[in-house]
Amino acid sequence: MGNKNKIKRIADVARFENVIEYTDLEESERPKGKWKNEIFKNQNPITLELACGKGDYAIELARRFPERNFIGIDIKGPRIWNGAKTALEEGLSNVRFLRMFIDHLHYYFDRDEVDEIWITFPDPYIRKKPRRSKRLTSPKFLNIYRKLLKEGGIIHLKTDSLILFNFTLDTIREEGCTILRRVDNVYRDAPNDDLLNIQTFYEKKHLKEGKIIQYVSFTL
Ligand SMILES: C[S@@+](CC[C@H](N)C(=O)[O-])C[C@H]1O[C@@H](n2cnc3c(N)ncnc32)[C@H](O)[C@@H]1O
């Protein structure tokens, strides 16, 4: 994408009514504790898509489950633009986007405010020196999720990175979490699974390169 287009998208995202940007907010204006009553204006359960990029899961789940609320979260505005624009065009009132660092999630969500989390193709942070604490399934991030996810709330991870997948399985074990379902090769082992077959932008690229997609769901 050219620079001009990026700048336009950043400006669009700043004015889209379904996007909240952390840069705009004083502490008192943050949506923490207000998602159901003031933002969605209903008491439906809330699912987050973390590292949402274009928000493919948030959008498709919002279409399929109008009785639930979805929030796509990513730091990159030009990517969020895609999901936010689609939601506006389709009139999807049960989806919002939040442009922020996931590291600060607990400043934007109250205890028990979130029912479920999807983490879709997060950066595995393997190329340069190991930066494991940046991984969205590291103990640091699980501790953040503990502050806002309801007891028994499910975390779903989809990834193309075997290193990240194995790291997550180790972390789940070390942190005493409970695996609900593990699929080592989504398109071989669960080819007809309606939820696992939703494909994100990055997933389509990985599939074209012949990569294997892994999935695990767990509770904290
Ligand atoms: C590989 S992309 C995947 C995007 C999308 N889920 C997909 O599958 O097409 C990873 C995304 O994670 C976001 N990301 C990584 N770490 C983040 C963090 N700590 N806070 C917010 N966004 C983050 C990046 O901005 C990027 O858009």
The ligand as an SDF file (V2000), in Angstrom:
LIG
                    3D

 27 29  0  0  0  0  0  0  0  0999 V2000
    0.7900  -11.2870   11.3050 C   0  0  0  0  0  0  0  0  0  0  0  0
   -0.3980  -10.0370   11.5900 S   0  0  0  0  0  0  0  0  0  0  0  0
   -1.9150  -10.9720   11.6380 C   0  0  0  0  0  0  0  0  0  0  0  0
   -3.1030  -10.1180   11.3210 C   0  0  0  0  0  0  0  0  0  0  0  0
   -4.4490  -10.8750   11.2190 C   0  0  0  0  0  0  0  0  0  0  0  0
   -4.8180  -11.5170   12.4430 N   0  0  0  0  0  0  0  0  0  0  0  0
   -4.4110  -11.8850   10.1080 C   0  0  0  0  0  0  0  0  0  0  0  0
   -4.3310  -13.0860   10.4180 O   0  0  0  0  0  0  0  0  0  0  0  0
   -4.4810  -11.5000    8.9400 O   0  0  0  0  0  0  0  0  0  0  0  0
   -0.1030   -9.6690   13.2950 C   0  0  0  0  0  0  0  0  0  0  0  0
   -0.7890   -8.3940   13.7870 C   0  0  0  0  0  0  0  0  0  0  0  0
   -0.5680   -8.2640   15.1830 O   0  0  0  0  0  0  0  0  0  0  0  0
   -0.4540   -6.8980   15.5050 C   0  0  0  0  0  0  0  0  0  0  0  0
    0.2350   -6.8290   16.8030 N   0  0  0  0  0  0  0  0  0  0  0  0
    1.3190   -7.5460   17.1910 C   0  0  0  0  0  0  0  0  0  0  0  0
    1.6460   -7.2640   18.4520 N   0  0  0  0  0  0  0  0  0  0  0  0
    0.7330   -6.3460   18.8830 C   0  0  0  0  0  0  0  0  0  0  0  0
    0.5250   -5.6680   20.1310 C   0  0  0  0  0  0  0  0  0  0  0  0
    1.3130   -5.8890   21.1780 N   0  0  0  0  0  0  0  0  0  0  0  0
   -0.5030   -4.8030   20.2130 N   0  0  0  0  0  0  0  0  0  0  0  0
   -1.3030   -4.5750   19.1520 C   0  0  0  0  0  0  0  0  0  0  0  0
   -1.1710   -5.1890   17.9620 N   0  0  0  0  0  0  0  0  0  0  0  0
   -0.1650   -6.0680   17.8380 C   0  0  0  0  0  0  0  0  0  0  0  0
    0.3100   -6.3070   14.3460 C   0  0  0  0  0  0  0  0  0  0  0  0
    0.0730   -4.9210   14.2300 O   0  0  0  0  0  0  0  0  0  0  0  0
   -0.2580   -7.1130   13.1590 C   0  0  0  0  0  0  0  0  0  0  0  0
   -1.3240   -6.4370   12.5140 O   0  0  0  0  0  0  0  0  0  0  0  0
  1  2  1  0
  2  3  1  0
  2 10  1  0
  3  4  1  0
  4  5  1  0
  5  6  1  0
  5  7  1  0
  7  8  2  0
  7  9  1  0
 10 11  1  0
 11 12  1  0
 11 26  1  0
 12 13  1  0
 13 14  1  0
 13 24  1  0
 14 15  1  0
 14 23  1  0
 15 16  2  0
 16 17  1  0
 17 18  1  0
 17 23  2  0
 18 19  1  0
 18 20  2  0
 20 21  1  0
 21 22  2  0
 22 23  1  0
 24 25  1  0
 24 26  1  0
 26 27  1  0
M  CHG  2   2   1   9  -1
M  END
$$$$
